[in-house]
């Protein structure tokens, strides 16, 4: 018996010293563009939703905090507010990997084209948030050991982005399938990717139109040749990321990620509620929910909270939290889509271009169609009588286009804030406790990580940004 035990110990010891195959069977041994692309879109979508919720919606008076954490709506922006959007640089590295993989393979040109467009989209979010940013040298840490990239001027970034979009739009190959699949938005429909590319270009051209004469010329060229420059033509062309609803692929504000208690720290702003009620706009029922006190009654009430009230007044406004409207229930759904760019926005851009004389389109028709497209996307009941109201009916004033576009851009990343800084609309009145002399900030300060890891280049950029001042106007602002 003792001999058997000794033999067992010796055998066990030999097995313990033998080589173990330490490979995780659940992790792919090789990575292809079809694996990386959906992760980039998923992570970017989370960033867009989270920053709409935390930053854009409060800066632009879609929502406001009803508790003590009121810094954003009071315009007391800090470098910590930058962390989420600055993190998009990680996604840029992933997109560079897709481009590198595509160059090494055969028949992967569409992956490269998609990655190039997505890079521009990410750079646009970054530069429209901060102004001057690392652009030419960004993402070269692994390939060229460039860990302290120089910041390029926003003008240079815009010229580069517009040049890239013009170049890449014609490289999509509709006859070439995606070898590794991995397109969660358009399912490999390259015409729709081309439409997205041109639509993004139109957005950026309009933003630069007050500074670049070539931007106006390019808008004229694009809109005068729709066959050569196809744009979004229906809500089916919207660039949306549709979450599956199964963890972790769940809308970032759903209860799996944001507790109901924390979600309801935000009330819908009185500005958006009162504006929509004024026009009997049924999008209100998507954007907000009735007050708890009235939700089960025959007469549900929608009551917004004025931005930047003193904390005690916010808590007690209209009788307290049960008498204030929270965000619509759809924004706690597991499958609410993340919005990148919509057909409605494209129609508003075309309406503005027509009104400003950039091309010969019918501004009134485009404006009305843009409103209808927005109602359609949100699943809101629409009646043509809406368009006949004095405050809605088209009369050649850009201010009406801008106001309706503001209504339509709800939860579209940081776009409503971008448009406010470009157009000055809607006419917002900062609340009584605002900490910025009644001014809506023009930018967000750079993150603290840049001050420590890229200090020389940060300091150079900060000087150009008025000392990293949140009120320093961006290059494209009037």
N, C-alpha and C positions, 0 to 999 in steps of 0.2 A: 504494500500500500504506500509506504514511504517513497519507494522508487518511482511509482506512478506520479506522485505529487511533485517530485523533483523534476521529472520529465515534462510535466505540464508547465511548471514555472519557466524552465529553459525555453520551451516552445513559445510560450507567451512573450518572453523577452525578445526572442528572435523576430517575432512578428511585429513587436513594437518598434524595432530598429529598422524595419523594412520601409521602403519609400511609399508614401501615401499620395494618392492622386487628389490634390487639393484644388479641384475645379468645381465651381458652382454650376450645376446643369441648368439652372434657371436664368443664367446670364449669357447673352450671345457671345460667342468667341470672336466674331467679327462684327463690325458696325458698318452699315450702309446708309445712304441718304434717307431711305424710307423709314429708318429707325429714329434718326435725329430730327427730321423735319417736324413730325407731329409734336415732339417734345418742345421744340422751339415755339410753335404756335400755341401750345397749351400753356407754357410758362409765361409767354408774353400776354396772353389773354388774361391770366390771373393778375398780372401787373396792371393791365388796363382797368380791370374791374375794381381792384383794391384801391387804386389811386383815384378813380372816379369817386368811389365811396368816401375816401379819407380826405382828398384834396379838392378836386375839381368841383364837386357838388356843393361844397361849403364856400369856396371862393366865389362861385357864380350864383349863389343863393337858390340852388335846387333843394338843399337840405341844411339843417343846422343842428348842432349839439344841444341837447336839453339838460345837460348836467355840467359838471365843473371843467370838463376837458374842452375848452372853447377856443384854444389858441388859433386854429386855422380860420374859423369864421371871424375872429377878431383881427385877422391878418398879422398875426405874430409868428411869422414863419422862421423856422430854425434849420440849420444844416441837417438835422435828423429827419426832416420831412423829405429829404432827397434820396434816402436810401433805396426805396423801392424802385424808382425810375432809373437811378444810376445803375442798378443791378442789371439793366438791359444790356450792358456791355458784356455780361456773361453769355447772353444769347447771341451776340455778334460773333463771338469766338466759335460758337456752334455752327453758325451759318458759314463762316470761313471754312470750317471742316467739311461742310457739305460741298462747297465749291471745289475744294481740293480733291475730294473723293470723286466728284463728277468729272474733273479734268483727267483723272487717272483711268476712268472707265469708258466704256463704249455705250452710246445710246442713252447717256444720262444728262443730256443738255437741258432738259426741262427742269431737272432738279437745280441745276446751276442758275437758271433764269429765275426760278422761284426764290432761291436764296438771295439773289441780288436785289430783287424787289423788296423782300422782307428786311434786308439790311437798310435800305433807304427808309422804310417805314419806321424802323427802330431809331435810326439817326434823327428822323424828323421829330419823334417824340422827345428825344434827348435835347436837341437844340432848341425846340420850342418851349422847353421847360427852363433851361439854364442860359441859353444864348451861345457864347463861344464854348466849344467842346473839343475833346480829342476826336479827330476825324481821319485825317490822312494816315496817322500812325496807330490808330486804334486797332486792337486785336493782334498786334505783332509781337506779343510777349513770347509765345512759343516758337514762332517761325523765325524771328529776327532778334530775339532777346531784348525787345524794346518795351521796358516796363514803366517808363516815365514819358508817355507820349505828350507831344506838344499840343496845345489847344489851338484849333483853327478858328478864325473869325466866323460868325454866323453867316455873313455874306458868302464867304468861301464855301462853307458847308452847303448852303442852299444852291449855289451854282453847281457844286459837285453832285448833289442829289438829283437836280433837274437834268443834268447831263446824263447821269446813269439811267434814269427812268426812260429818257428818250432813246437811249441805246438798247436797253434790254427789251422794250416792248415788242420789237420785231423778231426776237429770238425764240419765242415759244413755238414749238412744233406740234400742231394739232394731230398729226398722224403718228406721233411717237408716244407710245404708252409709257407709264411709269413702271419701270422694271421691278421696283421694290414697293410699289403702292405708297402709302404713307401720306396721302393728302387728305386731311380731315375736313377741309373746307369745301373744295370744289370737286373732290373725287376724281382728279385727273383731267378735268375739263380745262384745256389750255386756253380756249377762247375766253372763258370767264377770268382766268388769270391775266390775260391781256387786258380785259376790261378793267380789272382792279388796278393794274399798273397805270393805265391811262387816267383812271379816275383819281388815283393818288397824285399823279402828276398835275391834274387840274386843280386839286386842292392846294398843292404847294405853289403852283403858278399864281393862283389868286392871292395867296398870302404874300407873295413877293411882288405883286403887280404894282404896288405903290413905290417900289424901289428899283425894279429892273424893267427898263423899257422892253427888253426882249421877252419878258414874261407876258406882256400884253400881246405882242406879236405871236407868240407861241399859242396863246389861248385862241386867238383868231384862227390860226392855222388848224388847230385841233378841232374846234367846233365847226369849222367850215368843211371838214372832210371826215364825216363820221364813219365812212367805210374804211378809211385808212387808220383812223384812231377810234376804234369802238370803245364806248363807255358803258357803264351799267345801264341796263334797259328795263329792269324789273326788280322786285324784291328778291327774286330768285338769284340775282347777281350779288346781293349783299355779301360783304366779307364778314362772316360770323363764325365764331367757334362754338359749336354746339356740344356741350358737355353730355356725356352718356348718362350721368346720374349715378354711376357706380364708383365708389371710392377707389383711387383718389381723384378720378375724373368727374368732379362735382363742382358746381358753381361756387366761387370762393366765399359768397355771403350766406350760403345755405347753413342750416344748423350744425352740420358736421364740422364746420370750420369756425363759424361765428355764433356764439351763444345767443339765443333769443333775447336775453337780458341786455347784452352788449349791442345787438342790432338795434334795439329800441332806444338806445341812447340818442339816436338821431330822429328828429321829427322832420317832416317835409316843410320847406320854407313857406312862409306866408306869401312871399312874392310869386312863386310859381303857382301855388294853390289859388290865390286871388286872381291871378292873370288868366288861368284856365277857366275858372268859374265865370269870369266876366264874359267870356265868349261861349259859355255852355259847351266847353271842349271836353269830349268824352275821353280824351287821353288821360284826364285827371284820374279816372277810375282805374287806370293801369299804373300810373305813377305813384299813387297814394292809396291808402285804405281809410275807411271811415273811422272816426274816433271810436275807441272801445265802448264808450258810453252809449253810442247810437248805432253801432254795427248791426245789432239784432232787431232794431226797431223798423217801423215802416217808413221812416224818414232819416236815413243815414246822413250824417254830417261830415263834411270835409273841412278841417280847420288847420291852417298852417301856423307855424311858429315864427314870429319875426326874428331875423338874424341878430346876433350879438346883443341880446338883452342881458342885463345883470343876471347872474345865476339864479338868485331867488325868484326873480320875475319870470324867468324861463320855466322854472319848476312849477310855478303857480299860474302860468298864463292860461286864460280861459277856464280856470278851475282845476288845472293840473294835468298830469300825463294822460289820464283817461279821456280827456276832452281835447286832445291834440292828435293830428293824423301822422301815422308812421308811413314809411315807404310801403309801396304796394306789395301784396303777398307774393307776387311773382318773383321778387328779388330775394326771396328765401327758398325758392325752388331749386332742387338739385340740378335741373336741366335748363335754366334760363341761359340764353346765349350771351357770349361776350361780343360786344359790338366794336368792330374796327372801322368800317366805312360802309355807308348805305347808299342805295339808289336815291333816296330822298335828299341826302346831302348833295349828291351830284346834280340833281335837278335845281336845287337852290343855287348852286354855283353857276349853272347855266343861266338861270333867271337873272342873277346879278350881272353876269357877263353881258347878257342881252340889254339889260337896263343901262349899263354903263357904255354901251355902244361898241363892245368888243366883237360882236358878231350880230347877224341879222335875225336871230331867233325871236320868237314871240314871248316876251318877258312875262306877260300875264298868264299865258297858258302854262309856261314852265313853272311859274310860282304856284298856280292852282294844282298842277300835277304833283309838285313837291309836297304840298300839304296832304293831298290824298294818299301819296305813297307813305308818308309818315303814319297816318291813321291806319293804313293797311298793315304796315309792319307791326304796330302795337296791338292789332286786333281790336281797335276802337271803332265804335259805331260812327258812321259818317253820313251826313246829309248835305246836299249841295247848298242848302240855305246858310250853312256855316260860312261859305265864301262871300255871302252878300252882306254880312255884318259890317258896319261902318269901320270898326277897328281891324277888320280882316281884308275887306274888299281891296283888290289891287288898284292903286292909283298912281303908279310910277314912282313911289317913294321907296328908296332903299331901306328905310327904317322898318317897313313892314316885312320885307324879305328877311331882314336880320332878326326880327322878333320871332317870326314863325320858324326860322332856322334854329333859334335858341330853344323853342319848344321841342323841336324834332331831335336835337342832339342829346337828349337825356341819356345819361349813362354811356356816352360814347367817349370813353377815355377822358382826355384832357381837352377835347375839342371845343366845348362851349367856352372855356376860359381862353383858349387860343383866339376864338372868334371875337370875344368881347374885347380883347386887347387890340385886335386889328380894326374893329369897326366902331367900338364905343357903345355897342348895343348888346343887351337891353340897358335901359337907363337905371342902373342900380344905385340904391341909397344905402351906404354902409351903416350898420347898426350903431347904437349909442356907445357901446364899449369898445369899438374898433381901436386898435393900437397903432394905426398907420395914418393918422391925420386924414381919415376919410378917403384914402386912396386904395383901390384894389391893386395888389402887388403885380408887378410886371414879370417877375421871374422868381425862382426858388434858389436860395443859396446852394453852393456846391457842398457835397458831403464832407464830413470831417476826415474821412479816409484819404481824400485827395490832398488835404493840408499836411498829412503826415507822410504819405507814400509818394506823392508827386509834387512836392512843395514848390520847387522853383517854377514849374510850369503853371501850377495853381496860382501862385502869386502874380505871375505875368497876366493871366486871364482875369484874375480878380480886379486888377487895376483897370482893365478895359471895361469891366462890368461895374464900374463905380465903387470899387472896394467890396465886391461881392454883395452889392446892395440889391435888395429885393425890389426896389422901385426903379432900378436902372432899366430903361426901355430897351427892348430887343431891337435888332437891326431893322426888322420889317414893320415895327410899330410906327404909326404916324406921329 
